[in-house]
């Protein structure tokens, strides 16, 4: 196969690569790397091998890299090829994916860190930040002309980088605005879940669930992907309970205050958003899913973040969005259980252990019955303070 | 070829100079007496002011083959080294040994004088283009010798390096030779690097653009050691003191490393009243210092002292009462210079005070902890600050060895990857500072604890900090980029790295090719 159009993808920014594909009768690769001889041959053979893998036997490929990792170079190469071919079809298959385990629906989700999916620079160290949930963003953080290139990059990042215990999410574009193309590339790289922006109607969730089911089968993904609808409009807030119940895959409702505030014409403050937040928490909890609060946009203001996170927690939220890695610790601190909660959880778990030993089915602690969801909550609290096993 | 205690091959001699192999951080026992300049006298009424640099050079008796010295307190804003070397060239003096404390990118024009034979030997820190130039080899009669701040002081004080003429840039001086760097329109901060030069050189020339009536105070350089005073248009540009690295980083990764570093010393119980600490001027170290300041404010902890180089961030800690005294050898920005001038708790000090191996007291030995950087670290915790992984000699040692060997806990902060080049190696390209004096290596992936410090590992684990091995972190980084080729080194030695006691911890060899 030979590309017939000249095309390029990527940038000359730090940590990125600019890859240009030109039509040619045979395969030639030229590499310009900051590292000189240290990685010149390595990159050339990486690119050749990938081209052969895709059945490209004629093209001139130029790679200029500014500290790009191997998977970034490959993502840029694939995006350039797709642009040249005018189709992403060739790349709609599963890549070999780093070892990754599934997550439970009720796992700990105190922080969800947004990282733009288009820029190599911030993604370069995304595996080291350690939030509970990492959201690779293909929607608001990516400019329209780079939407395609970003989904190639996220596909490779997910397949390659080891994120440890972090749960991995991709915020796709709305399904009718590129979201389906996003899914066709990223589901094979086995994220744990998909964030659905601007959720206003249970039908959107159902459509996403159907698409996921077929892609999971096609790409042999060994777990069903979770859905996190992002409620960021007055319509969404009103329909929150229906959205939460639309599919078994929904694990968490997330609140997006920026768009909501704009649409209702409010000025952002704790009071003006209190009703929407309360409504969202009640809808989520009534439907058996978690609720995650909106981001706190001022990165410099640690006190403001701590205060808002604590209030969100008191309201019943399970976590909060963050836009900078240094916000993670503050949010985790705010969502840490209190000493009384830990003491209660310890007692409840001990009571359950004792009941099991004695063969009693009914567990009581401090005069109240401990059923399974309550016991799970107790275990989760202990996991947060490093006791017992993780919630997963 | 003989190897030193770290297994590095060190030739017995290079260019006629005997090299003593490094044996351990604190093994050498010094012998002999301190060196000093020749005895001289002066009569009342004598005039020390020379009309020009050329006249001063002529009167100094500088001849072919001699050694000239300088300080680097103006850093990249230095305006003295080039004019002096140029004047020497015009006077037909050549074959000189340049013994500046450090050279910076502004000194790139020296390349011409090296090619023309005006300069044939260099000793001192080589930052940037001159380092890159000598890395090519074959240009100098002898490979440059690099020393730490304390190492340079020691070398002069014990007579290892004899200085024929010391040129000392001063932002304020009087006609009798008293001089400092903290007053005047082009103040640069302390010029205490040159104190030992003034004591030991055969001839001392103070160069200023701000001649004031007697006495110039404080007299960092004293009249009794000064032969001549020269007035020039501008002795240095303070704007050149601030270079790119002297700002707190905004990079999330670097901030994360800084945050982990501070949490590590907190977990070790070192952040407490009365402590002493040092933070380098790199982006991560500065960020760590800022985070430390915030924690100290929150918990009410006060440090007894901090060691500079000083930036505005440390000055702020002094002014807020978080730090009792700054002991400082070098100003890194305008705020630090002003603080030197106005705050008596901002105390200038010489490298002899904080870092000399042959001394009965080093301020660095009283540090509870220090944050330092590096270009590479290896599985034995050895740190490289001189060369890059491609073998190019691009940085000086600064106070790295002195601080690392002194501090109770030395924390090296660096990312696992710079661009796509891994920073954790099986073996560093060049050893600057031995793993023996390194306690923690903090990267964005976690904290590696030197096996010598099982106590620290326990503290860190108890605090829930991510304790990892260097090997694990190295492997994770290399999974993303591959291991890369290594340079192949020839026999030619293009740089000698001294340990602070004068032994040779490593040599830099010329790159001949790649694997």
Interface residues (C-beta under 8 A of the other chain):
Chain A: X14 X15 X34 X35 X36 X37 X38 X39 X41 X42 X65 X66 X67 X68 X69 X70 X71 X122 X124 X125 X128 X129 X160 X161 X162 X324 X325 X326 X329 X386
Chain B: X252 X253 X255 X256 X259 X389 X390 X415 X417 X418 X419 X420 X421 X444 X445 X464 X476 X479 X480 X481 X482 X484 X485 X486 X487 X514
